[in-house]
Amino acid sequence: MSRIAKVEKGSKSKLPKGAEIIEKRTDINIEEIENGFILTKSYNIGYKVKDKMDYLYHTKKWFSKEDPLTVNTNNKELAEIFNE
């Protein structure tokens, strides 16, 4: 083995006080791995404070043993993903 890298869990960025959201884009990626699924939800928010335009990017990742795209009465995870 020549290299090991660890990505630490970061803190969630927040919009500045008084920010007006101009646009918001949310993307969800579901990656199947050997023992389950890794879900990644990415936020891209364009906002304006006074006359200055800026952007905020945030990514949230988590693990699921079940496929969140499988719809059944016991799996409410998919609806929860879209409603966050």
ChimeraX attribute file (.defattr): number of C-alpha atoms within 10 A of each C-alpha:
attribute: neighborCount
match mode: 1-to-1
recipient: residues
	/A:1	3
	/A:2	3
	/A:3	4
	/A:4	5
	/A:5	5
	/A:6	5
	/A:7	5
	/A:8	6
	/A:9	8
	/A:10	9
	/A:11	9
	/A:12	10
	/A:13	10
	/A:14	9
	/A:15	17
	/A:16	11
	/A:17	7
	/A:18	10
	/A:19	15
	/A:20	14
	/A:21	15
	/A:22	12
	/A:23	11
	/A:24	12
	/A:25	10
	/A:26	12
	/A:27	11
	/A:28	15
	/A:29	12
	/A:30	17
	/A:31	12
	/A:32	14
	/A:33	10
	/A:34	6
	/A:35	10
	/A:36	13
	/A:37	18
	/A:38	17
	/A:39	18
	/A:40	16
	/A:41	17
	/A:42	15
	/A:43	15
	/A:44	15
	/A:45	17
	/A:46	18
	/A:47	20
	/A:48	17
	/A:49	14
	/A:50	9
	/A:51	6
	/A:52	8
	/A:53	13
	/A:54	14
	/A:55	14
	/A:56	14
	/A:57	13
	/A:58	15
	/A:59	16
	/A:60	14
	/A:61	13
	/A:62	10
	/A:63	14
	/A:64	14
	/A:65	12
	/A:66	13
	/A:67	17
	/A:68	19
	/A:69	12
	/A:70	11
	/A:71	12
	/A:72	8
	/A:73	6
	/A:74	6
	/A:75	14
	/A:76	13
	/A:77	16
	/A:78	13
	/A:79	12
	/A:80	10
	/A:81	13
	/A:82	11
	/A:83	7
	/A:84	6
